[in-house]
């Protein structure tokens, strides 16, 4: 039971790391799956399999090599010299992702709280800075609470959708997009999210160590992400094409459940954005601190200010532009993870844990 508990913790951390601003708000689901109509459900199934397979492999490799950070993983995949430069590139990408998440928080304030977009950015930055002073343990504790509640609310939205007139749109909705674009989308989505999740999943795999626990956690996390994607896809498809006008599509859908459910769901979306933002900024400043000999607090302030400036472009434009580009850049990383010749643990204590 203790081992299953650890696997559940790994799975929830996996889900919490992937489910950020784009996912929780519905923008990622719309961008990568729902806009492809009837292809969406099949491409979500493919993405789920990739999450399970590559997520498990990444964490097991990290455990086998006792990786301290994602830079160790990049050096293994790309070689010592190129791996360092890939890690530099990931720092830039992480900064862009954090800007998207901060912009998502601003959009929640503007669309759902009827407050200014700028106030949303500033309040989120202040809360992020304060929580980062308490360390990553506090962030992971919040995720173990927020993720199950988020799963419950996604289920409620799905139930409501299945009772409505557009319940079957997710399986029959026509699309003008090419099949080539539709089937590239799950590879872009999975590559981007897994490469960004390295900052958390690589040290997690090294810390857990037990390969069976990590495999179970990858199954729990990957299938959980797939179910959330499918629920989100069916829900958004039922409200197409009008739902595309919202920066926070899920917030618009939640209004149909009544005011109380709407506010609770909006709060959950914000918490998913916030916890992932804090975790990513933690990993980003950790990497910067190894290269720049200044205090972590100062680096955190600088990173938050950079995200604030980038956030002026707005959530929708940032996500629609940056995420597909980052997905393309991450395809090489995913290919190398897939072809890595890792066949299992080599340390004696790891072999015993499998038995």
N, C-alpha and C positions, 0 to 999 in steps of 0.2 A: 504493500500500500504506500509505503514511503517513497519507493521508486516511481510509482505511478503519479504520486503527488508532485515529484520533481519534474516528471514529464509534462504534467499539466502546466506547471509553472513555466517551463520552456516554451510550450505551445502558446500560452497567453502572452508571453514576452514577444514571441515571433509575430503574433497577430498585432500586438500593440505597437511594434516597431514599424510594420508595414502600413497600418491604418493611421494615416496622418491627415493633413488638411484636404488633400485631393480626394482621398477615399471617403472619409467621413462626410464631407460636404456633398458627395455625389459627382463632383466634376471629373474625377478620374474614371469612374465607371462610364460616364457619358462619353468622355473623350476616347477611351480605348475599347469600349464594348458596345454600349447601347446605340451609338450612332450608326453601327453596322447592322442594325435591325436583326433579322432572323439568324445571322451568323453569330450574334453575341453569345448565345448560350453555349454553342460548341467551342468557341474560342475561350470562354471562361473555364470549361472543362480542361482544355489543354493547359491553360495557365495554372490551374490547380495542381495538375500532375508535375509541372515544372517546379512549382514552389516546394512540393513534398520532396522530390528527388534531389534538386540542387540545394535546398535548404539543409536537408539531412547531411548531404555530402560536405557542404561548407563547414558545418559545425563539427563533423567528425574529423575532417582534416585539421581544423583548428585544435581539437583535442589531441590529435596524434602528434602535432608539431609543437604543442604548448605555446601557441601564438599569444603574444602580449597585446597586439593591436592588428588592425586591418592592413597595416603596412607590411607586417610579417607575411600575411597571406598574399599580398601583391608581389612581394619579392619571390615567393615560391612559384607563382603563376607566370610572372613576366621576367624573372631573373633579378639579380641584385641591383644592377644599375637602372634598368628600365622600371623596375618595381617602385623605386623611390619617386621617379617622375610621374608614374601613374597615381601614386598617393598624393602628390602635389595637385594633380588634376582633380582628384576626388575632393580635396579641400575646397576647390573652387565650386565644384558641383554641389557639395553640401551647403555652401554658402547660398547658392541659388535656391536650393530646396527650402532652406530655412526662411528665405525671403518670401517664397510662395506661401509657406505656412503662416507666417506673420501677416501677410496680406489676407489670407483666409480668415484669420481672427478679426481683422478690420472689417471685412465684408459681413461677418456675422453681426457686428455692432451696427453696421449701416442698414442691412436688409431686415433684421429681425428685432433689434432693440431700438431702432429709429434714432440712434446716436450717430455722431460723425465718424467717418472712416478713420480719421487721424486719432480720435480718442481711443478707438479699438486697438490701434497699433501701440500707442503709448501705454495703455493699461496692461496689455499683454507683455510688453517689454519689461515693465516694472515687476510684474508678478514672476516672470521668467527669471529675472536677476535674483530676486529674493529666494526662490526655490532652489536655484543652483547653488546657493550657499549651504544648503542642507545635504548636498551630495546626491549621487545616483540612486542610493537605496530608497530615498523618499519617492523618487520618480517611479521606480519599479513597483513600489507598494500601491501607488495610485493606479497604475496600469492594471494590476490584478483585480481592482474593483471596477474600473471604468469599462474594460473590455467585455466582461460578462453582461453588464447592464446594456452596453451597446448592442450586443448580440440579441438580447431580449427585445429591444426596441426595433431592431431590424426585422425580427420575426413578427412583431405587431404590425409594422408597415406592410409586410408581405401578406398577412392575413387580410388586412383591410383591402389591399389591392386585388386579391383573388376573389373578393366579393363584388368587385366593381365591373363595369362594362368593358374595360380595356385589359382584363386579366391575361388574355392570350397574346397580347401584342409582342411580348418578348420573344415568342417563338415564330411569329408570322409577320412581323413588321417589315415592310419592304425597305430597300436601301439603294441609293445611287452609287455608293462606294464600290470600288472594285474588290473582288475576292482576295486579290493579292494584298491589298492594304489591310483587309479584315484579318487575314491569317498571319500577317507580320505583327499585328497589334499585341497579341499575348506574349510574343517573344520580347518585344520592346518593353512592355509593362513589367514582366517578370524580371528581365535583366536589370532594369532601372531600380526596381524596389529591392531586389536582393543585393545588388552592389552597394546601395545606400544603407542597407541593414547590416553590412559588415561591421560598422562602428560598434554595434551592440552584440550581434550574434557571434562574431569571432571570439571576443573575450569570454562570452557566455559558454561557448563550446569548450574552450580551454579550461574554464573553471569547473564545469560539470564533469567532463572527462569520460563518463560511462557512455559507450556508444549506443547501447540499447535504449537508455534514457533519452539520448539525443534523437534517435530515429523515431521513437514514439512521439517526442515533442514536435518533431517536424511533421509527422502525420496529423497530429492534433492542430498545429498551427496552419499547415497548408490547406487541410480540408476546411478548417474554420474560415480562412480567408476566401476560399472558393464558395462556400455557402453564403457568406456576406456579399460577395460579388454577384452571385446569382439572384439573391433577394433584392439587392439594389438595382440590378438590371431589369427584373420584372416590374419593380415598382416604378422606375423611371420610364420604362417603355409604355406603361399604361397612361402616362401623362405627356407623351410626345405628341406634337413637336413643341407645344407651348412651354414645357419645362426648361427648354434650352435658354430662355431669356434670363434665368436666375443665375447669379454667381454661386449661390448655395442651393442647388436643386432640391436636396433632401429637406432643407428647411421649408421650402415651398410646399413639398408633398405633406410634411408633418402638420401643416395648418389644417388639413382636412380631418385630423383626429380630434380637433377641439383645442381650445386655448391652453389648458393645462398640459396636455400631452405635447403640444407644440413647444411650449417653453422648456419642458424637461428635455425634449429631443434636441433643441437648440443648445441647451447647456451641455448635453453629452457630446455633441459635435465639437463645441468649443473645447471641452476637456480632452477629446482625442487629439485635436490640433495642438493644444497646449502641451500635453505630456510628450508627444512626439517631438515638438519643437524644442522643449527643454532637453530631452535626451540627445537629440542631434547636435544642439549647441554645446552640450557637455562633451560629446565626442570630438567635435570640431576644435574646441578650445584646448582639449587634452593634446591633440596632435600639434596645434600651434605652439603650445607651451614647451614641447620638446625641441622646437626650432627657434623660438623667440624667448630670451631670458627676461620676461617681465611677469608680473603677477597675473594669476588666472582671472581675478576680478576685473583687471584692466582689459585683458583680452576679451572677456565676456561683453564688456561695455562697447568695445570697438566692433565686435561681431554684430551685436544688436543694432548699433547705429548704421552699419553697412546694410543690414537687412531692412531697416527702416527706410533708407534711401531707395533701395531697389523696390520696396513695397509700394512706392508712389505710382508705379505702372499699373497697379490693380491686380486682383487675384485671378480673374478669368484669363486676361491676356498673358500673364506670367505663366500660368499652368499650361495653357494651350500651346505656348511657344517653347518653353523650356523643357517640359517633361518628355515630349517626343524626341527632342535633340539629345537629352541625357540618356534616353533609352537606346538611341543609336550608338552612342559612345560606350554604353555598357554591354553591348552585344559581344564585343571581343572578350570581355571579362567572363561573361556567361559561357562562351564557347570553351575557354580555357578551363573553367571549373568542370564543365561537362566531360572534357577529355582527360582530366587529371587521372593519373594511373593509381590513385589511392584505392587499395583493395581491402583495407581493414586495419585495425589497430596492430601495432607492432610491439608496444611496450608489454611486458609480462603481466603487469597489474591490470591492463586493459583487456588482455586476453582472458584473464580470470573472470572479469566482470561480465563478459559475454556468456561464459558457461553458467 
